[in-house]
Amino acid sequence: MIPKKKIFLLGDAIVDNFYWLTDRENDLRKELMHLGYDVSNHGAENINVKNILHHVEPPVIHTKTRTYPYLTEKDGKMYPLRSIINKNKSFTSIYDCLKGDKDNMIVLSMGGNDIQSHFLKIVLGPEFLMKSVLSQDFISNFETVIKSCSSVSGKIVLISTYLPYLGPESSYAKYSNISKTLIRLWNDFIRDIARKYNIPVLDLSLTLNPNNRKHYGTDDTRMSNLANTCMAKSIDYIHKNYSGYRVYYAPDCHHETLVME
């Protein structure tokens, strides 16, 4: 039997997204499993870039509601990056580990919670907020995560976040212009980093339609099952056609019309 190719989910609520779905069982992990992958989820909703490098405690309510356990150690904490590196070392030789496993892929989503932690600075403008997020320390940690992932996997895809629902009855509609500016500034950073390390980007801001409530889950800032399925199929396409830096997106959550820049 040919072993299944592995996907490692690393990061925040974009990869650990079960809680806000109508159908919680079919989260990103399960959708990718349906597509034939062996999937390991090392993500947690409340994670920031430093947490990925060090540790985090998964939200208590999530540990009680997720249908499979978080990958915690004896102290109840997750050590996301370390767990991926150790997991890969246990399945490959040291030589293979150092050169990267070409069949496996790490899906990496990080930075959203770092932006959220600075959000009060929005009163000084989105440019000021983003400048405060993108400190030298933050960028160094961000790049350390990517370089560490590259040491154990030949394929990495960066997920770039999306706008909240901005249509009728959205409490975020009044922040529409600010949100779009923030996403543009963040995407500039993500694309520069991805280009530097020659890894692809899945741009969810050009995938979800912020005026279509069907793309959002039980909260106006979270993806629906429809958008989640589209994300999984886009990741599958990137894995099968991996070619280094490119930007991918599926306009209006139609994975059949995946665009590559």
C-alpha positions in Angstrom: 0.0 0.0 0.0 1.3 3.4 -0.9 1.6 5.6 2.2 -0.6 8.7 2.3 1.1 12.0 1.9 1.1 14.0 5.1 -0.1 17.5 5.7 0.8 19.3 8.9 -1.5 22.2 9.9 0.4 24.9 11.9 -1.0 28.1 13.2 -4.2 29.8 14.3 -8.0 29.6 13.8 -7.7 29.4 10.1 -6.2 25.9 10.4 -7.9 25.0 13.7 -11.3 26.1 12.5 -13.8 23.6 13.8 -15.4 25.7 16.5 -17.1 28.2 14.2 -18.3 25.8 11.5 -22.0 24.7 11.3 -20.7 21.2 10.7 -17.8 21.0 13.2 -16.8 17.5 12.3 -15.8 18.5 8.8 -13.1 21.0 9.7 -10.0 21.7 7.6 -8.3 18.5 8.9 -11.2 16.3 8.0 -11.7 18.0 4.6 -8.1 17.3 3.7 -8.4 13.7 5.0 -11.4 13.3 2.6 -8.9 14.3 -0.2 -6.6 11.4 0.7 -4.1 13.0 3.1 -2.8 12.0 6.5 -3.4 15.2 8.4 -1.9 16.3 11.7 -3.3 19.4 13.3 -0.8 21.4 15.4 -2.9 24.6 15.4 -4.9 26.4 18.0 -7.2 29.4 17.7 -5.4 31.6 20.3 -1.9 31.1 18.9 0.5 33.9 17.9 3.9 33.7 16.3 5.8 33.4 19.6 3.4 30.7 20.7 4.4 28.7 17.6 8.0 29.0 18.5 7.5 28.2 22.2 4.1 27.0 23.6 0.5 27.7 24.1 -2.4 26.3 26.1 -5.4 25.4 23.8 -8.7 27.2 24.8 -10.5 25.1 27.4 -13.8 25.3 25.7 -12.2 23.9 22.5 -10.6 21.0 24.3 -14.0 19.9 25.4 -15.7 20.4 22.0 -13.2 19.3 19.3 -13.8 15.8 18.1 -10.1 14.9 18.4 -7.5 15.9 21.0 -5.0 18.7 20.9 -1.4 17.6 20.6 -0.4 18.6 24.1 2.4 17.4 26.3 2.3 16.4 30.0 2.0 20.0 31.2 -1.1 20.5 29.1 0.6 22.9 26.7 1.2 22.6 23.0 4.6 23.0 21.5 3.6 23.5 17.9 6.8 23.9 16.0 8.7 21.4 18.2 6.0 18.8 17.7 6.1 19.0 13.9 9.9 18.8 13.9 9.9 15.8 16.3 7.1 14.1 14.4 9.0 14.4 11.1 12.3 13.2 12.7 10.5 10.0 13.9 9.5 9.1 10.4 12.5 10.0 8.4 16.3 9.6 8.6 18.4 12.5 9.8 19.5 13.1 6.3 16.0 13.2 4.9 14.9 15.5 7.8 17.6 18.0 7.1 17.0 18.2 3.4 13.2 18.3 3.8 10.5 15.7 3.0 9.4 16.4 -0.5 6.1 14.5 -0.2 4.8 16.3 2.9 3.5 19.8 3.2 3.1 22.3 6.1 0.1 24.6 5.9 1.1 27.7 7.8 -1.2 30.4 9.1 0.1 32.9 11.6 0.0 36.6 12.4 -3.7 37.2 12.8 -3.7 37.1 16.6 -0.6 39.4 16.6 -2.6 42.0 14.6 -5.6 41.5 17.0 -3.4 42.2 20.0 -2.4 45.6 18.6 -5.9 46.5 17.4 -6.5 49.4 19.8 -3.8 51.2 17.9 -6.2 51.4 14.9 -7.3 54.8 16.3 -3.9 56.1 15.0 -4.6 54.6 11.6 -4.1 51.2 9.9 -0.6 52.1 8.7 0.5 52.8 12.3 -1.1 49.6 13.6 0.6 47.5 11.0 4.0 49.1 11.5 3.7 48.3 15.3 2.9 44.7 14.4 5.7 44.3 11.9 8.5 44.9 14.4 12.0 43.5 13.8 11.3 40.9 16.6 8.1 39.8 14.9 9.6 39.5 11.5 12.6 37.6 12.9 10.3 35.1 14.7 8.1 34.8 11.6 11.1 33.9 9.5 12.4 31.5 12.1 9.2 29.5 11.9 9.4 29.3 8.1 13.1 28.3 8.1 12.4 25.7 10.8 9.5 24.3 8.7 11.7 24.2 5.7 14.2 21.9 7.5 11.6 19.1 7.8 9.3 19.7 4.8 9.9 20.3 1.1 6.6 22.0 0.7 5.2 25.0 2.7 2.2 27.1 1.9 1.5 30.4 3.7 -2.2 31.2 4.2 -3.0 34.9 4.1 -6.1 35.9 6.0 -9.4 37.3 4.8 -11.8 40.2 5.4 -14.7 39.8 7.9 -18.2 39.7 6.5 -19.0 43.3 5.5 -22.5 42.9 4.0 -26.0 43.7 5.3 -26.4 43.5 9.1 -22.7 43.1 9.7 -21.3 44.9 12.7 -18.0 45.2 10.8 -19.4 47.1 7.8 -18.4 50.5 9.4 -14.8 49.3 9.4 -14.8 48.3 5.8 -12.2 50.8 4.5 -9.9 50.2 7.5 -10.2 46.5 7.1 -9.3 46.6 3.4 -6.3 48.8 4.1 -5.1 46.4 6.8 -5.5 43.4 4.6 -3.6 45.1 1.8 -0.7 46.0 4.1 -0.6 42.5 5.5 -0.7 40.9 2.1 2.2 43.1 1.0 4.2 41.6 3.9 3.1 38.0 3.3 4.0 38.2 -0.4 7.4 39.7 0.3 8.2 36.9 2.8 6.9 34.2 0.6 8.9 35.5 -2.4 12.0 35.6 -0.2 11.6 32.0 0.8 10.2 30.8 -2.5 7.0 29.4 -1.1 3.4 29.8 -2.3 0.6 31.9 -0.8 -3.1 31.0 -0.6 -4.8 34.4 -0.4 -8.1 34.0 1.3 -8.8 37.7 1.1 -9.3 37.2 -2.7 -11.1 33.9 -2.1 -13.9 34.8 0.3 -16.5 37.4 -0.8 -16.9 39.8 2.2 -20.5 40.5 1.0 -21.6 36.9 0.8 -22.7 35.7 4.3 -22.6 32.0 3.0 -18.8 32.3 3.1 -18.9 32.9 6.9 -19.6 30.6 9.8 -21.4 31.2 13.1 -19.4 34.4 13.5 -18.9 37.2 11.0 -15.1 36.7 11.2 -14.9 33.0 10.7 -15.2 30.8 7.6 -18.2 28.6 6.8 -18.1 25.0 5.7 -18.4 26.2 2.1 -15.3 28.3 2.4 -13.5 25.6 4.4 -14.1 23.1 1.6 -12.8 25.5 -1.0 -9.7 26.2 1.1 -9.0 22.4 1.4 -9.4 21.8 -2.3 -7.1 24.8 -3.0 -4.5 23.4 -0.7 -4.8 20.1 -2.5 -4.2 21.8 -5.8 -1.1 23.6 -4.5 0.3 20.4 -3.1 -0.2 18.5 -6.4 1.2 21.4 -8.5 3.8 22.7 -6.1 6.2 25.2 -7.8 7.5 27.6 -5.3 6.4 31.2 -5.0 3.0 31.9 -6.6 -0.1 33.5 -5.2 -3.3 31.4 -5.4 -6.9 32.3 -4.8 -10.3 31.0 -5.7 -12.6 33.9 -6.4 -16.0 33.7 -4.6 -14.9 30.4 -3.1 -15.1 28.6 -6.4 -12.1 26.3 -6.3 -12.8 25.2 -9.8 -11.6 28.6 -11.0 -8.4 28.8 -8.9 -6.3 31.8 -10.1 -2.5 31.8 -10.0 -0.4 34.9 -10.1 
